[in-house]
Amino acid sequence: MTHPGRLEGKVAIITGAGLGLGEGIARKFIAEGASVLLFEIDQENGQRVTDSLPKEKACLYIGDVTNQDLWHRALDACLDAFGGCDIVVNNAGVVHRAGPSVEVPKAEYDRIMNINVSPLYYSAAALQPHFAKQKHGVFVNISSISALRPRPSLVWYAGSKGAVSAITKGLAAEFAKDGIRCNAICPVIAETGMVASVLGGTDTQEGRATVMKGIPLGRFATSEDIGNAACFLASEEASFITGIELAVDGGRSLN
Ligand SMILES: NC(=O)c1ccc[n+]([C@@H]2O[C@H](COP(=O)([O-])OP(=O)(O)OC[C@H]3O[C@@H](n4cnc5c(N)ncnc54)[C@H](O)[C@@H]3O)[C@@H](O)[C@H]2O)c1
């Protein structure tokens, strides 16, 4: 007997879905029955992922999530392609190279805050009216373990993710009356292109081993781990869960 997917009939906008964790989330959502609009700035990777997914389930929207107008256009594109929108995953994000905080250039600080935080404002502004009208909707925002457990050297990144977590909780409280849920996921270091920056600029075995020591389950996160967590939070199985920070961290926050 086949079971319906956890996201059967749902439609999601997933930002940064052309690579890394966003790609994993898009693949999991589609495997669980959702249709997905991939909101991605990188044409090549966005196309690569979209082409590898069932045509009727995946639609690519090329654009920068820090452009407010594009959020309204992305919603329109999603409605045109799939006739609805039920879920937004704010995944696109960037990190600065780990190092002394006062040596991080101001332009880099601005870039981190702009890309990691402002899309939460834009997505709320564009999607809340739509979700409130239909009396349901889900925001899943990708924060970081560094929001729960800030450490030296990635302080501005941690600050941006602290904002992601706090905004998620505040919006959860504010939007609940309209049946809208908002949750954050806090991944530990994951196997993506971000590893080198998190390790200070170079991806080395030594650097990996040092980080690994702090993860009780003994490995980095994968895009499947984050896809599974995002799927759960977006699904009806999590219908009574809002305003949480779900650590997907192999126990990192215990150390
Ligand atoms: N990789 C980790 O170790 C880790 C740990 C904790 C949290 N996170 C968070 O997970 C999320 C995904 O990270 P990742 O490791 O998959 O990164 P990644 O660099 O592998 O992929 C990020 C994707 O987002 C896209 N993107 C970047 N800026 C964009 C913009 N302005 N508009 C649209 N798309 C944009 C990129 O083109 C890319 O496809 C980020 O929010 C990151 O902070 C990552």
The ligand as an SDF file (V2000), in Angstrom:
LIG
                    3D

 44 48  0  0  0  0  0  0  0  0999 V2000
   26.3620   24.7750    5.7540 N   0  0  0  0  0  0  0  0  0  0  0  0
   26.3720   24.9760    7.0550 C   0  0  0  0  0  0  0  0  0  0  0  0
   27.2990   24.5690    7.7510 O   0  0  0  0  0  0  0  0  0  0  0  0
   25.2210   25.6780    7.7120 C   0  0  0  0  0  0  0  0  0  0  0  0
   25.0580   25.5740    9.0990 C   0  0  0  0  0  0  0  0  0  0  0  0
   24.0170   26.2420    9.7080 C   0  0  0  0  0  0  0  0  0  0  0  0
   23.1450   27.0040    8.9460 C   0  0  0  0  0  0  0  0  0  0  0  0
   23.3280   27.0870    7.5970 N   0  0  0  0  0  0  0  0  0  0  0  0
   22.3940   27.9340    6.8350 C   0  0  0  0  0  0  0  0  0  0  0  0
   21.7650   27.1220    5.8680 O   0  0  0  0  0  0  0  0  0  0  0  0
   21.3930   27.9210    4.7470 C   0  0  0  0  0  0  0  0  0  0  0  0
   21.9020   27.2900    3.4690 C   0  0  0  0  0  0  0  0  0  0  0  0
   23.3200   27.2210    3.5420 O   0  0  0  0  0  0  0  0  0  0  0  0
   24.1770   26.2690    2.5880 P   0  0  0  0  0  0  0  0  0  0  0  0
   25.2760   25.7630    3.4150 O   0  0  0  0  0  0  0  0  0  0  0  0
   23.2890   25.3350    1.8650 O   0  0  0  0  0  0  0  0  0  0  0  0
   24.7680   27.3610    1.5910 O   0  0  0  0  0  0  0  0  0  0  0  0
   25.2470   27.2060    0.0730 P   0  0  0  0  0  0  0  0  0  0  0  0
   26.2050   28.3250   -0.1370 O   0  0  0  0  0  0  0  0  0  0  0  0
   25.6710   25.8080   -0.2270 O   0  0  0  0  0  0  0  0  0  0  0  0
   23.8950   27.4960   -0.7480 O   0  0  0  0  0  0  0  0  0  0  0  0
   23.2300   28.7180   -0.6120 C   0  0  0  0  0  0  0  0  0  0  0  0
   22.3340   28.9230   -1.8210 C   0  0  0  0  0  0  0  0  0  0  0  0
   21.6610   30.1830   -1.6270 O   0  0  0  0  0  0  0  0  0  0  0  0
   21.7660   30.9410   -2.8340 C   0  0  0  0  0  0  0  0  0  0  0  0
   21.7270   32.3760   -2.5340 N   0  0  0  0  0  0  0  0  0  0  0  0
   22.6700   33.1100   -1.8700 C   0  0  0  0  0  0  0  0  0  0  0  0
   22.3230   34.3890   -1.8230 N   0  0  0  0  0  0  0  0  0  0  0  0
   21.1240   34.4930   -2.4700 C   0  0  0  0  0  0  0  0  0  0  0  0
   20.2680   35.5710   -2.7520 C   0  0  0  0  0  0  0  0  0  0  0  0
   20.5850   36.8130   -2.3720 N   0  0  0  0  0  0  0  0  0  0  0  0
   19.1170   35.3320   -3.4130 N   0  0  0  0  0  0  0  0  0  0  0  0
   18.7830   34.0570   -3.8040 C   0  0  0  0  0  0  0  0  0  0  0  0
   19.5810   32.9940   -3.5590 N   0  0  0  0  0  0  0  0  0  0  0  0
   20.7360   33.2010   -2.9040 C   0  0  0  0  0  0  0  0  0  0  0  0
   23.1000   30.5400   -3.4310 C   0  0  0  0  0  0  0  0  0  0  0  0
   23.1810   30.8370   -4.8160 O   0  0  0  0  0  0  0  0  0  0  0  0
   23.1120   29.0330   -3.1290 C   0  0  0  0  0  0  0  0  0  0  0  0
   22.4630   28.3100   -4.1500 O   0  0  0  0  0  0  0  0  0  0  0  0
   21.9680   29.3180    5.0180 C   0  0  0  0  0  0  0  0  0  0  0  0
   20.9730   30.1490    5.5590 O   0  0  0  0  0  0  0  0  0  0  0  0
   23.0410   29.0360    6.0500 C   0  0  0  0  0  0  0  0  0  0  0  0
   23.3250   30.1590    6.8390 O   0  0  0  0  0  0  0  0  0  0  0  0
   24.3450   26.4460    6.9620 C   0  0  0  0  0  0  0  0  0  0  0  0
  1  2  1  0
  2  3  2  0
  2  4  1  0
  4  5  1  0
  4 44  2  0
  5  6  2  0
  6  7  1  0
  7  8  2  0
  8  9  1  0
  8 44  1  0
  9 10  1  0
  9 42  1  0
 10 11  1  0
 11 12  1  0
 11 40  1  0
 12 13  1  0
 13 14  1  0
 14 15  2  0
 14 16  1  0
 14 17  1  0
 17 18  1  0
 18 19  2  0
 18 20  1  0
 18 21  1  0
 21 22  1  0
 22 23  1  0
 23 24  1  0
 23 38  1  0
 24 25  1  0
 25 26  1  0
 25 36  1  0
 26 27  1  0
 26 35  1  0
 27 28  2  0
 28 29  1  0
 29 30  1  0
 29 35  2  0
 30 31  1  0
 30 32  2  0
 32 33  1  0
 33 34  2  0
 34 35  1  0
 36 37  1  0
 36 38  1  0
 38 39  1  0
 40 41  1  0
 40 42  1  0
 42 43  1  0
M  CHG  2   8   1  16  -1
M  END
$$$$
